[in-house]
Amino acid sequence: MHLHTLWFIILAVLWVGFFVLEGFDFGVGVLHRIVGRTETERRVAINSIGPFWDGNEVWLIVAGAGTFAAFPNWYATMFSALYLALLLVLVALMIRGVAFEWRGKSDDPRWRAGWGWCTTIGSLLIPLLLGVGLGDLLNGLPINQSHEYTGNFFNLLTPYGLWTGLTLLGLSLLHGATFLKLKTTDEVRARAQAAARPLGWAAVALVVGFVIWTLALGTTVVPGPVQVLAIIAVIFAAILARGEAHDGSAFAASAIAIAATVGSMFIDLYPNVMISSTSAAYSLTVNNSASGSYALKVMTIVTAIFLPLVLGYQGWSFYVFRARVKAPPSPSPGAPKPPGGGLAQPPPAVDA
Amino acid sequence: MTNDLARWQFATTSIYHFLFVPVTIGLAFLVAILQTAWHRNGKPEYRRLTRFFGTLLLINVAVGVVTGLVQEFEFGMNWSTYSRFVGDVFGGPLAMEGLAAFFLESTFLGLWLFGWDRLPKRVHLACIWMVAAGTMLSAAFIMAANSWMQHPVGYALNSHGQPVLNNIGALFTNPTFLWGYVHVILAALVTGSLVMLAVSAWHLRAGREVDAFRRTTSLALVVLIPTIVIQLFVGSELGVIETKYQPAKIAAAEAQWNTCKPCSFSLFQVGGGNNDKTPTQILAVPHLLSLLATLSWNGQVVGLNELQAQYQKQYGPGNYIPDVFIQYWSMRVMAYLGALVMLLALWGAWLLHRGTLPRSKWFLRLSIWAVVTPFLMNTAGWLLTESGRQPWIVQGLMKTIDANSPSVTSAEIWISLIVFVLIYVALGAADVSLMLRYSRKGLGDEEPPADRAAGDRPESTPVPALTY
């Protein structure tokens, strides 16, 4: 196998890893205000992803930097073409990242509500916009002979791209719901389960639509095995998520669904990396956008050393925090619970 | 126009990013030391200090991380021609940074933050050291990439005239990298210890928790004194390296238009800049520039006029002189403030030795205000390095003017520049207010939480804390 093909696969794995991991914390970020009605419940939801979200996000950074290293042409064309979309992604990443760290640093309800909205909006925008971008790679963008983008912002909003974005958002929401169901207790868990019902069927519809639309773009009408897997997994996830039991299986199913969906995009894309709608001859391919073989060899060795280590310690982190998150016992037992929302009840002590 | 805007954007976002980075690197190391002290002697004071400074660290990490994302995207968004041209060499260290450092830093930060009382003490201590190591490792990779722009090594040009990596080892043994990296790490330690010193001094002045903050004052000084002294030497050695590989950078920093031998160093000048070749030099110290730039008493420093002629012959017509005003003053801001910080540190050492530090009103007062100096020095240092590389984006290989994205319009860069500035101002205001608030807050709880009082072993399936 050519090293540039191997690197295409490594990047696909990084994108899949990113959506499998950060997908659920996008979902939790959006859903935290729905599954949590009181301040404490919202904190439970947010803290369920607390130890993980930052590490999950690095998968995206490494996918980006890996593209820069392995396919400089692809990186250059993609990042300059998706300019305003990526600006929005950056804004969303920034407000969301800061919101996690700063939300609990003040008791002021307006402060918390403000950062809560940042979490929700950021978590909603990122999978949507990244999905639009990924869909555009396959659908094709106006790219000229020298691999420069010749369109504007509105050329990015192709119907197929938007559908891809909605599909990844829908899958992230379902994935977030199954994660919350797995990682929380009581009312928060019950509301996540209730939310999973409409989210599940929406995700099924989006994934089926996505597969059909993708087939319509191509030359074959027979769905590939990974596309079939995505459909089966999302149906399983939708069914399991609404039930009382099977928290683990439901989460596994939504993880497989999102992995297979993202994976299928890269399978369809290969050997192209960015299709030119201007002329097929101008498309960027693994061949015409890769780095030299020495650079790829170096990066392959570095990845072979570090990626297993990363999987090891990230896996360990998930193991350490495997317990369900719940609200600590009320500091003054017997005190009446406030009727929803607000901060009448003192929030749990802030660690660190 | 687009090129200028893209430059403004990179300068703004990277300078802002680097306000937070050294605090993170420096404080992560100092917090790890505090926690190690707690682990060794078991005094609850150290646990409380660890958490106190740990909170300040976390408030900063948030901004450091998210503004770093912007830098990572900006190469492709605003500088696609550059990215296409150098990706083969320059992309590697960036990807390695993510794989080796960002994952480490972020995963172990989560484990540390949420693992209090959940992980065995020893393991939890190891987590903060992993974070500290991650921050320093991250700096190594990005400095290797940056140093390649200052002094490209380890490549050959292919048939299209593009640099292609052929020796990865050369990137990490690049003298510009080795000295630059040490310089940056020392700057981070100086920054972290000055932040710790200022916060501790504030509490000592207020007479609160005097015992605890006396310990962090000492720790800050113990780290600050050697680092600032070594830093002055490392900085001047870096100057010698740069004189060798980027002579225009250093000649401009001294506003040295004509070749001199021996060369004197002017402490101040009136006027100057690229259009005033005869500024009024005040207090010129004979031989000092020769000594600083070449390490020899009568060393020769080639002047800008000669360099310009030489470069025009080598690279064709053009202006090869960096902004002299920026070079001259950023060098002096850095060096003079560094010297003042060293004096402050030595004064602190003497007071520490005499045991009168907690009562020394003037020292404490100055220490609080000294917290602004590392930020000025760090910014000046990067201005010196990056502005001094101009007109090149990669020294000798590509000019900045040729490097921006052809498909991106100036309207788009205006939009992103305005958006970044607005967000950065808001984040900065929130960060400063949180930092002040949590710096002035007393130390946290005296007692470890109840669930830990029983012994050292954590529960079998610990419940994650509600940290956020």
HADDOCK unambig.tbl for C-alpha pairs under 7 A between the chains (distance, minus, plus):
assign (segid A and resid 43 and name CA) (segid B and resid 466 and name CA) 6.77 0.50 0.50
assign (segid A and resid 43 and name CA) (segid B and resid 468 and name CA) 6.82 0.50 0.50
assign (segid A and resid 44 and name CA) (segid B and resid 466 and name CA) 6.64 0.50 0.50
assign (segid A and resid 47 and name CA) (segid B and resid 466 and name CA) 5.68 0.50 0.50
assign (segid A and resid 47 and name CA) (segid B and resid 467 and name CA) 6.76 0.50 0.50
assign (segid A and resid 47 and name CA) (segid B and resid 468 and name CA) 6.05 0.50 0.50
assign (segid A and resid 50 and name CA) (segid B and resid 468 and name CA) 6.94 0.50 0.50
assign (segid A and resid 51 and name CA) (segid B and resid 110 and name CA) 4.16 0.50 0.50
assign (segid A and resid 51 and name CA) (segid B and resid 111 and name CA) 6.16 0.50 0.50
assign (segid A and resid 51 and name CA) (segid B and resid 114 and name CA) 6.19 0.50 0.50
assign (segid A and resid 52 and name CA) (segid B and resid 107 and name CA) 6.93 0.50 0.50
assign (segid A and resid 52 and name CA) (segid B and resid 110 and name CA) 6.42 0.50 0.50
assign (segid A and resid 54 and name CA) (segid B and resid 106 and name CA) 5.58 0.50 0.50
assign (segid A and resid 54 and name CA) (segid B and resid 107 and name CA) 6.99 0.50 0.50
assign (segid A and resid 55 and name CA) (segid B and resid 103 and name CA) 5.86 0.50 0.50
assign (segid A and resid 55 and name CA) (segid B and resid 106 and name CA) 4.94 0.50 0.50
assign (segid A and resid 55 and name CA) (segid B and resid 107 and name CA) 4.85 0.50 0.50
assign (segid A and resid 58 and name CA) (segid B and resid 98 and name CA) 6.93 0.50 0.50
assign (segid A and resid 58 and name CA) (segid B and resid 102 and name CA) 6.50 0.50 0.50
assign (segid A and resid 58 and name CA) (segid B and resid 103 and name CA) 6.07 0.50 0.50
assign (segid A and resid 61 and name CA) (segid B and resid 98 and name CA) 6.66 0.50 0.50
assign (segid A and resid 62 and name CA) (segid B and resid 95 and name CA) 5.91 0.50 0.50
assign (segid A and resid 62 and name CA) (segid B and resid 98 and name CA) 5.17 0.50 0.50
assign (segid A and resid 62 and name CA) (segid B and resid 99 and name CA) 6.45 0.50 0.50
assign (segid A and resid 65 and name CA) (segid B and resid 91 and name CA) 6.56 0.50 0.50
assign (segid A and resid 65 and name CA) (segid B and resid 94 and name CA) 5.82 0.50 0.50
assign (segid A and resid 65 and name CA) (segid B and resid 95 and name CA) 4.60 0.50 0.50
assign (segid A and resid 66 and name CA) (segid B and resid 95 and name CA) 5.02 0.50 0.50
assign (segid A and resid 68 and name CA) (segid B and resid 87 and name CA) 5.79 0.50 0.50
assign (segid A and resid 68 and name CA) (segid B and resid 91 and name CA) 5.01 0.50 0.50
assign (segid A and resid 69 and name CA) (segid B and resid 87 and name CA) 5.55 0.50 0.50
assign (segid A and resid 69 and name CA) (segid B and resid 88 and name CA) 5.90 0.50 0.50
assign (segid A and resid 69 and name CA) (segid B and resid 91 and name CA) 3.77 0.50 0.50
assign (segid A and resid 69 and name CA) (segid B and resid 92 and name CA) 4.81 0.50 0.50
assign (segid A and resid 69 and name CA) (segid B and resid 95 and name CA) 6.43 0.50 0.50
assign (segid A and resid 72 and name CA) (segid B and resid 83 and name CA) 6.22 0.50 0.50
assign (segid A and resid 72 and name CA) (segid B and resid 84 and name CA) 5.06 0.50 0.50
assign (segid A and resid 72 and name CA) (segid B and resid 87 and name CA) 4.79 0.50 0.50
assign (segid A and resid 72 and name CA) (segid B and resid 88 and name CA) 6.69 0.50 0.50
assign (segid A and resid 73 and name CA) (segid B and resid 84 and name CA) 5.12 0.50 0.50
assign (segid A and resid 75 and name CA) (segid B and resid 76 and name CA) 6.17 0.50 0.50
assign (segid A and resid 76 and name CA) (segid B and resid 76 and name CA) 4.78 0.50 0.50
assign (segid A and resid 76 and name CA) (segid B and resid 80 and name CA) 4.46 0.50 0.50
assign (segid A and resid 76 and name CA) (segid B and resid 83 and name CA) 5.72 0.50 0.50
assign (segid A and resid 76 and name CA) (segid B and resid 84 and name CA) 5.70 0.50 0.50
assign (segid A and resid 77 and name CA) (segid B and resid 80 and name CA) 6.81 0.50 0.50
assign (segid A and resid 79 and name CA) (segid B and resid 76 and name CA) 4.86 0.50 0.50
assign (segid A and resid 79 and name CA) (segid B and resid 77 and name CA) 4.77 0.50 0.50
assign (segid A and resid 80 and name CA) (segid B and resid 76 and name CA) 5.83 0.50 0.50
assign (segid A and resid 80 and name CA) (segid B and resid 77 and name CA) 4.17 0.50 0.50
assign (segid A and resid 80 and name CA) (segid B and resid 78 and name CA) 6.60 0.50 0.50
assign (segid A and resid 80 and name CA) (segid B and resid 80 and name CA) 6.31 0.50 0.50
assign (segid A and resid 80 and name CA) (segid B and resid 405 and name CA) 6.54 0.50 0.50
assign (segid A and resid 80 and name CA) (segid B and resid 407 and name CA) 6.80 0.50 0.50
assign (segid A and resid 80 and name CA) (segid B and resid 408 and name CA) 6.51 0.50 0.50
assign (segid A and resid 83 and name CA) (segid B and resid 77 and name CA) 5.90 0.50 0.50
assign (segid A and resid 87 and name CA) (segid B and resid 416 and name CA) 6.60 0.50 0.50
assign (segid A and resid 90 and name CA) (segid B and resid 70 and name CA) 6.54 0.50 0.50
assign (segid A and resid 93 and name CA) (segid B and resid 66 and name CA) 6.98 0.50 0.50
assign (segid A and resid 94 and name CA) (segid B and resid 66 and name CA) 5.02 0.50 0.50
assign (segid A and resid 97 and name CA) (segid B and resid 62 and name CA) 6.65 0.50 0.50
assign (segid A and resid 97 and name CA) (segid B and resid 66 and name CA) 6.54 0.50 0.50
assign (segid A and resid 98 and name CA) (segid B and resid 62 and name CA) 5.29 0.50 0.50
assign (segid A and resid 98 and name CA) (segid B and resid 63 and name CA) 6.58 0.50 0.50
assign (segid A and resid 100 and name CA) (segid B and resid 468 and name CA) 6.50 0.50 0.50
assign (segid A and resid 101 and name CA) (segid B and resid 59 and name CA) 6.86 0.50 0.50
assign (segid A and resid 101 and name CA) (segid B and resid 62 and name CA) 6.25 0.50 0.50
assign (segid A and resid 101 and name CA) (segid B and resid 468 and name CA) 6.45 0.50 0.50
assign (segid A and resid 102 and name CA) (segid B and resid 59 and name CA) 6.95 0.50 0.50
assign (segid A and resid 103 and name CA) (segid B and resid 468 and name CA) 6.61 0.50 0.50
assign (segid A and resid 104 and name CA) (segid B and resid 468 and name CA) 4.97 0.50 0.50
assign (segid A and resid 148 and name CA) (segid B and resid 407 and name CA) 6.19 0.50 0.50
assign (segid A and resid 149 and name CA) (segid B and resid 407 and name CA) 5.77 0.50 0.50
assign (segid A and resid 150 and name CA) (segid B and resid 407 and name CA) 6.42 0.50 0.50
assign (segid A and resid 291 and name CA) (segid B and resid 88 and name CA) 5.01 0.50 0.50
assign (segid A and resid 292 and name CA) (segid B and resid 88 and name CA) 6.63 0.50 0.50
assign (segid A and resid 292 and name CA) (segid B and resid 164 and name CA) 6.65 0.50 0.50
assign (segid A and resid 294 and name CA) (segid B and resid 165 and name CA) 6.70 0.50 0.50
assign (segid A and resid 294 and name CA) (segid B and resid 166 and name CA) 6.31 0.50 0.50
assign (segid A and resid 295 and name CA) (segid B and resid 88 and name CA) 6.28 0.50 0.50
assign (segid A and resid 295 and name CA) (segid B and resid 165 and name CA) 5.88 0.50 0.50
assign (segid A and resid 299 and name CA) (segid B and resid 92 and name CA) 6.67 0.50 0.50
assign (segid A and resid 306 and name CA) (segid B and resid 99 and name CA) 6.23 0.50 0.50
assign (segid A and resid 306 and name CA) (segid B and resid 100 and name CA) 6.19 0.50 0.50
assign (segid A and resid 307 and name CA) (segid B and resid 99 and name CA) 6.87 0.50 0.50
assign (segid A and resid 310 and name CA) (segid B and resid 103 and name CA) 6.65 0.50 0.50
assign (segid A and resid 314 and name CA) (segid B and resid 107 and name CA) 6.45 0.50 0.50
assign (segid A and resid 317 and name CA) (segid B and resid 111 and name CA) 6.51 0.50 0.50
assign (segid A and resid 321 and name CA) (segid B and resid 464 and name CA) 5.97 0.50 0.50
assign (segid A and resid 323 and name CA) (segid B and resid 461 and name CA) 6.10 0.50 0.50
assign (segid A and resid 323 and name CA) (segid B and resid 462 and name CA) 6.42 0.50 0.50
assign (segid A and resid 323 and name CA) (segid B and resid 463 and name CA) 5.49 0.50 0.50
assign (segid A and resid 323 and name CA) (segid B and resid 464 and name CA) 6.86 0.50 0.50
assign (segid A and resid 324 and name CA) (segid B and resid 463 and name CA) 6.56 0.50 0.50
assign (segid A and resid 325 and name CA) (segid B and resid 463 and name CA) 6.07 0.50 0.50
assign (segid A and resid 325 and name CA) (segid B and resid 464 and name CA) 5.83 0.50 0.50
assign (segid A and resid 348 and name CA) (segid B and resid 466 and name CA) 6.94 0.50 0.50
assign (segid A and resid 350 and name CA) (segid B and resid 467 and name CA) 5.44 0.50 0.50
assign (segid A and resid 351 and name CA) (segid B and resid 467 and name CA) 4.95 0.50 0.50
assign (segid A and resid 352 and name CA) (segid B and resid 51 and name CA) 5.13 0.50 0.50
assign (segid A and resid 352 and name CA) (segid B and resid 54 and name CA) 6.42 0.50 0.50
assign (segid A and resid 352 and name CA) (segid B and resid 55 and name CA) 5.43 0.50 0.50
assign (segid A and resid 352 and name CA) (segid B and resid 113 and name CA) 6.70 0.50 0.50
